[in-house]
Amino acid sequence: MRSLNKPIACNIGAGGFEQRASMSKRTSLLHKVKLKFLITLAIVVLTSTTLQAVTFVDVTNEAGIQFEHSSGTRSSLLPEDMGSGAGFADIDNDGDIDLYIVNIPGPFTPNGETHKGNTNVLYRNNGDGTFTDITRAAGVGHQGYGMGCVFADYDGDADLDLYLTNYGENVLYRNNGNATFTDVTEVAGVGCELWSTGAAFADIDNDTDLDLYVCNYVTYDLEQLEQMKAESLQSGKPVPSALNPHVFEPQDNVFYRNNGDGTFSDATEETGTAAVGGRSMQAIFSDFDNDNDLDLYVANDTTTNHIYRNEGSGSFTDVSTESWAADFRGSMGLTAGDYDADGDIDLFMSHWVDEENALYRNLLAEDGNTQQIRFVDESYTALLAEESIKQIGWGTTLFDYDNDGDLDIFVTNGSTFQELRQPEVLIPQADMLFRNERDGTFTDVSESAGIAALPIRVGRGAAFGDYDNDGDVDIFIVNNHAPPTFLRNEGGNRNNWVYVRLVGVGANRDAIGAKIQIKTADQTQVREIYAGESYMSANSLIAEFGVGNATQIETLQVTWQNGETQKIHNVPANQRIQITQE
């Protein structure tokens, strides 16, 4: 029989314990009632904390971002309306991500004169939530009709270089290792004097150096403009012909093979990846068939998309039709990730107005056939289609904004139609955030997350990464002819997380194309490392995992691009780890 004076331990609802002595039955009953109340109260408090919405706060001014996309009055010519992108990258290897923003200098000038307006801007992260403009000192203040950017260590010297796409000649900046850059475009041979849009780096032939794929849009013939009708139809609406991509001939894309000596060779014909007739916007490299080489998906505007299967020797086969993912709509933004947690990589792309965004589920986990690539569009069953039908989507990503262990979707929107009474202004549209419900569906949480309360602008590029190193993913949005929107994630880190930085051997120092799998007690997640996605933008190269309530990762496995694997076990959550290839 228990002694009435023996101390017992009681949870007092605040994570601690208190010792109390047993008393009479009546007093004991009173204490039981009080204890039950305290436990109930603790559960209510815990539940309300757990269910508290993650929100995004506009910190553009607070972070010191003084940027305006374009200058002067818009002149209703297509190159003005397409851009621009942005990129997060740790350009000085100090452990936080810096920010590059692409710009156009001002109104499009048909005679080719350089408008003396804004330049692209590089902001160094100060590590305290603020940024400093180091554009001039870094030597990356390119002034041109800027479209996009992508960061990658093309020369394998352990710092991130910068590639810019433009209407006109593209630019490659080599990082000098001291936060300054040198223009090496001519020497490297990657100028591509067309109208380039998105770009992506990847090692497609497994020789450890990074090759480059450049998307090109249309031949914007200025002489032709003077001869065409003033208006044409888009989605049943009259628009100036100068704004209708259907009017102009598409340009082929270009594939540059890295020679390993600081130069590239045009291997477009050799690889068969020109995406002829595409009017391409963005490309992404991913191992869709899980055979340890990187396949290529190309998102096109107004024409069917292309998907190329890597044959393992640096050559590709066009499998667009048989993949069931040759999307025929006007694709803008593009991202990839395992949204349904079945171990294979799915696709999401944003589309033009009256064309619902697409969520392509990879069927590899179902059929197990690594000799084919097949997808099925789940946009309607996922409850994403109708939500997007009236929007024009651009920058996007699959990311775990609330760290609950699954991939959610963000899309920045903005029209290409002009205001009827004010034709120099494009119609703004609200951005959207969709939460993954883990049952194959998504819920629009734009309102509860604070996205719906933001100023409505004309969104274009978007980059994603944890700029303040607090364990949740933030968002940077480039708005056409307007200031940007810099969104800090507030509360995503209430759930647990782990971030992984990979260091590869050879020239591919950032392990572009590697695959990371983590296992916790109740789930398995997969990430790949991409250099180039969203819409003409570049996300952080850190793999960001949310793990919900899990406090430990039981197994973390890296599959390097050469097929070799490394495992570590029992990794505590809420930390950043670096894994170097053995």
N, C-alpha and C positions, 0 to 999 in steps of 0.2 A: 504494500500500500504506500502511495506517494506521500511524503511528508508535506504538511500544509505550509511549511515555511521554506520549502525548497525553491530557489529562484527559477523562473522560466523566462524564455526569450520571446519577445513580441515584436513583430514588425510594426513600426510606428508610421509607416507611409512615406518616409523621406529617404529611404535607402539605408537607414541605420536600424540598430536594434537597441532595446532598453531592457534591463533586468528589473523584474518586479516580483514581489513575494505573493504567494497565494493567501487568500483571506477566507472569510466565511462564504457560504454558498450564495447568500443574498448579495454580498459585495462582489463576489465573483461573477454573478449573473449580470450585475450592473456593468462590470468591466467588460464582460463579453459583448453586451449591447453597444458600449462605447467603441470597443475594438472593431466590431462589425461595421459600425458607422465610419470609423477611420479608414478601414480597408476599402469600403465602398467609395469613400471620398478620394482615396488614393487612386483607385481604378479610374474614376471619372476624370481626375486631373491628368493621369497618364494617358488616357484615351484622347482627351481634348488636345494634349500636346502632340500626340502621335498623328492626329488627324489635322493638325493645323496646316493650312495651305502653304506651299512653297510659293513665294512671290518673286517677281523681278522688278528691280528699282532702276530707274534711269539715272545713271551717274556720269553722263557725258561731261557736264561742266565740272563736277567734283573731281573727275579723273584728269582734268586738264586737257581734254581733247577739243582743240579749237580748229575745226575743219568745216569747210563748206564744199559740197560737191558742185562743181561748175561755177561759173561766174557769168554775169550778163544774162540777156534774155534768150530763152529757148527759141530756135528758129524752125521747128517742125521738120528736122532731118534725122533719119534713123540713128546714125552713130551717137547723137546726143542722148538718146533715150535708152540705150542698151546697158550702159555701165552704171556703177562699176563694182569691183570686188574689193576684198580685204583679206589680210592674212595674219594669223597669230604664229609667232616663232620666237624661240630663244636665240636671238642673233649674236649675243655676247657670252653665251654659256654661263650665265650667272644664276640659273635656276628658276627664273621667271620668264613668262612669255611677253615678248614685245609685240608691237602692232604696226602693220604697214597698211596704208589706205591708198587705193588707186583713184585717180581723179581725171577729169577732162578740163582743159584750161578755160573753156568758154564756148560761145556759140560756134557751131561747125562752120568752117570757112571753105567753101568749094574751091577757091583758088589755091588752097594748100598753104596759105600763110599761117605762121604760128601765132596764135592768139596769146598775148602777154597776160596770162591769167594764172590760175592756180596750178600747182604741181602736185605730184604724189607726195605723201608724207610718211616718214618713219618716226614712230614714238618709242622711246626707250622706257621700259617699265622701271620705276624707281623702287619697287618693292614695298611701297607703303600705300598702294591703291591709286597712286598718281603716275602720270607719264610726262616725259620731257621730249619735246620736238628736237631730234638730232639729224634732221634730213640733210641740211647743208653740210654738216661735219662728216656725215656718213657717205655723202656723195651719191645719194639715190633719189634726188629730186627730179625725176624724169618729168618732162612736160610734153605731153602728146595726148592723143585721144585714147586714154587708158581704159582698158577693159578689165583685165584680171591679173592675178598674181599667184605664184606658188613658190614655196620654199623647199629646197632639197640640197643635200651635200653632193653635188654632181661630181666634184673632183676628189672626194674622199679624204679631205684634210681636217675633218672633225669640226667644221663649222658650216652653218646653213647659208647657202647661196640663194639668190633671188631671180626668178624669171618673170618678166612682165609681158602680157599680151596687149596689143594695141590695134587700133585702126591705123595701119601703117606698120613700120618695122617694129618687131619685138625686141626686147632688151634682156640680156643675161648679165647680171652683176655677180662677180665673184667676191665672196667674203674674204677680207684680208686677215681676219683673225683678231682684229682690234676694233670692231664695230665700225669699220670703214669698208667700202666696196669699190671695186674696179669694174668698169664696163668692158666685158670681154666678148661681146656679141660677135664682132667680126672674126676674131680669132677662133671662136668656138663654132661658128658657122650655123647659128640658129636664129638668124634675123627674121626669116619668114615674112616677107613684105606683102602680106595679104591683110584681110580683116580677121584677126584672130580673136577668139573669145576665151574659152576655158582651156586649161592645160593640166597635164598630170605627169609625174615622174614615177618610174618603176623599173626594176631590173627584170626585163622580160625574157632574157636569154641565160639567166643564172650565171653570169660572169662577174657578179658582185658590184658592177658599176650601174648607175642609174641612167636609163634611157628616157626620152622625152616625147610625149605625144601632144600635139597642138591642134586644137579644134579651130576650124575656120568657118566663116559665115557666108556672106554673099559678095559678089562683085558689085560694089555700089558705084555704078556708072553715072558720074555727074552729068556727062553730056546727054545721056539717055533721059535724065530727069527733066531736062528742058523740053523734050519732045513728047513726054507722056501726058496722059490726061491728068487733070488737076486732082481727081478723086478716083478711088477704087473701093471695093467692098471688102470688109473684114468682119466675119461673123455677122453678116447682114447689115453692118453699119458702114456708112460712108466715111472713109479716112483719106487723107492725102496720099497719093501714090508713093510719095517719098518715104512714107512710114510703113509701107506694106512689103514684107520680105518676099511674098509670092512674085512680085514684079521683077525681082533680080535673080540672076543666075547664081546657084550655089557654088561654093569653092570647095575643093578637096582638102581634107585634113593632111597633116604632115607628121610622119613618124621619124624621129631622129635617134639613130643608134649611137650610143656613147662609145667612142674609140678607145677610151681609157687613158688618153694623153691630153685631156683638156679640150678635145675637139669632138664634133659629132658628124655623122654622115647621114644623108637622107636615105632612109630605108623603107620609105612608104610603099614603093612598088614591090620590093622584096618581101615585105611582111603582109601585103595585101590589106592594108588598114586605112585606105583613103576615105572610106565612108562616102563614096561618090553620090552626089545629089543630096547630101545630108543637111546643109545649113546648120552645122553643129553648134551646140552651146556649151556642153560640158562632157567630160569623159572621166571614167574611174576604172582603175585596175583592181581586180579582186579575183581570188581563187574560187570561182563559182562551183567548179566540179571537184574540188578538194583533191587535186592531183599534184599539188606542190609546184604549180606554175601559175602565173597571173594572166587571167583572161581580161578582156577589154569590153566595156559597155560605153556606147556613145549616144548621148541624148541630142536629138535633132529637133529643130523648130520647123513645123509645117510638113515634115516628111517623116517616114518611118525611121525608128531608131535602129542602130546596128549593135550586134553583139558578136564578138570574135573569140573563138576558143583557141587558147594557146596550145600548140601541138608539142611543146616541150623543147623545141629546137630554135626558138626565136621566130618562128613563122606562125601564122594564124589561119584559121578557117572561119569564114563567115557562116554563122549558124543562126542568123537573125530569125529566119522564118520558122525553123524547127524548134527554136527556143520558146516560142509563144510569147516572146517579149519584144517583138518588133513593133513597139508602140507607134501608132499612126498619128498621135496628137501632137500639139505644139509643146514639146518638152523644153523646159527652162533649167531648173535646178535638178541636181542628181546626188543621191547619197546611197550608201549601202550599210547593212548590218543585219544581225540575226534577231529580228524583232520577235519571233515566235519561239526562241530558245530551243530550236531543234538541232543546232549544230552546223547549219549551213547558212550562207550569206544571201540575204534578200535585198531587194531594191526598192527605193522610193524615189519618185520624181514629181516635181511640180509642173503644172501645165498652164496653158493660156486659158482665157475666159471661155465659158461654155464647154470646157473640156476638163472633166474631173481629174484631180491628181491621182497618180497610180501607185499602188502598193503591190509589188510583185513578190509573191512567196516562192522561194526556191523549193523545187520538188525533190532535190537530191536525197534528203533524209528519208523520204518515202520510198523511192525506188532504188536508191543505192547505186545507181549506174553512173560511174565517173566518166563514161565514154560519151555522155550527152549532157547538155545544159538545158533545163526546162523550168519555166516559171508559170504561175497562174496569177492573174490580176485579182486581188482580194479587196479592192478599194470599196466596193459596195458592202460586202459582208463585214468589213472592218469598220463600217460607218464613217468613212472618210470622204466618200465621193460627193454626196449632196452638200456637205459643208464647204466644199471648195469650188463648186460649179460656177459661181459668179465672181470668183477671184482670179487674178493672174498671179501665180506663184513664182517665186524666184529662189533666193537663197534658202537652203533647207539642210537639215541633218537628222539622223537617228541618234539620240543621246538620252542618257538617263538623268533628266533634270532633277528628279526627286530622290535619286539614289535608292530606289526600292528594288533594283535588280532587273529591270527590264527597260527596253529602249522606247522612248517617247519620240514625238515628231514636232519640230518647229518649222514653220513656213513664214517667210516674209513676203508680203503681197504689195502690188502696186500696178496700176493700170498703164496701158500703152495708148489709151484713148485720151484725147484732149477735152478740156472743158469747152462746152459749146459756146459760152459767152466770153471765154477767156482762153483762146486756143494756144497761147504760149504756156499754159499750165496743164500738166497731166493730172488725171483724177487719182487722188490718194485712196488707199485701201488699208484696212486693219490687218495686222499680223495675227497669226494663230498658233496656239500650242495645244497639242493633243496628247492626252495621257494614255499609256498602254494599260488596258484592263486585264491582261494576261489570259484572256479568253478568246483572243483573235480579234477583239474590237478595241476601238479607241474612243475617248470622250474629249470633247472640246472643253478645255479648262482655261481658255484665254481670259475669262472674266475673273475667276478666283485667283489666277496667278498674276493679275495686274497687267496683263498684256493688252486687254481691251481698253484700259484707261489711258494708254499712252497716246500721244499726239499721232493722228493718222497721217501717214506720209506715203511717198512713192518708193517702196522698198525695192532693192535690187540684190546686191551681194550680202552674204552673212558669214561670219566666222565664229567658231565656237572653241572655248578653252577656259581654263580656270586661271584668270589673270591675277587674282588676289591670293592664290594658294590656300584657300580655306576649305577645299574638299568638295566643291560643287562647281558645275559648269556654267560659265557666263556667256553672253551673246553680244556680238558687235554687228550692227546693221548699217550698211551704206544706203542712204536714201538719195534718189536721183534729184538733182537740183535743190538740195536741202542739207541741213546739218545731219550728222549720223545719229544713231541711237545706240548707246552703250548700256547694256542691261546687266546689273549685278544680281546674281542668284542669292536670294535671302531665304535660307532654311533648308536647302537641299542637303546640307551637311548634318541635319538632325538625324538622318539615317547614316549608317556606316558606309565606308568606301575604301578603296585602295587604288592608287594610281601607279602605273608601270611605265618606266622609260627603258627602252631597249637600246643596247649598244652592240652593233654588229661588227664583224670582222671584215677586212677588205675595204672596198670603197663605199659600200652601203652602210655607213656608220649609224644611221638612224633606223636601220632594219625595216625600211619601207617594204611592205608586202608580207612581213612576218605575221604569224597568227598567235594570239594569246588566249588560252582557255583557263578559266578559274572554276574551282568547285568549292562550294560551301555545303553545309549540312543539307540544305533543301533545294539547291539549284546549281546549274552549270551555265556559264556564260562564255561567249566567244567575241573577240575583237580582232580586227586587222588594222594595220598601220597604213594610212593613205596619205599620199602627197598630191593633193588636188581633188576637190569635190565641191559640194554645195552649188553655188553659182559663181563661177569665175573667182573662187576664193580658196583659202587654205586654212584648215583647222589645226589646232595644236597637235603635235606628233606624239603626245603622251596618251597612252591608253587609259581611259577613265572608267572605272567600274564602281557602281553602287551595289552594296550587298545587304541593304535593308537592316535587319536586326542582328545579322551574323557578326560575331566579333573576331572570327578567324577564317581565313581561307585555308581549306584543308589541303588543296593541291593547286599549284599554279604551274602550268605547262606552256612553254614557248616552242612553237614550231618555226624554226628559221626557214628562210626560203630555199635552202639547199636540202630541206627535208629532215635535218637533224633536230632532235628535241632536247630540251632541258626542263627538269622539274625541280621545284622546291616545295616544301611542305610546311604546314602549320604557320602560315604568315598572319600576324596580327593585323586587324583592320585599322583604318584611319592612319595610313602612312603612305609615303611615296617610296617606291623601291626602284632600284636600277639593276637590270640584269644584263651582264656582258656575255656575249657569245663565247663559248669555250672553244 
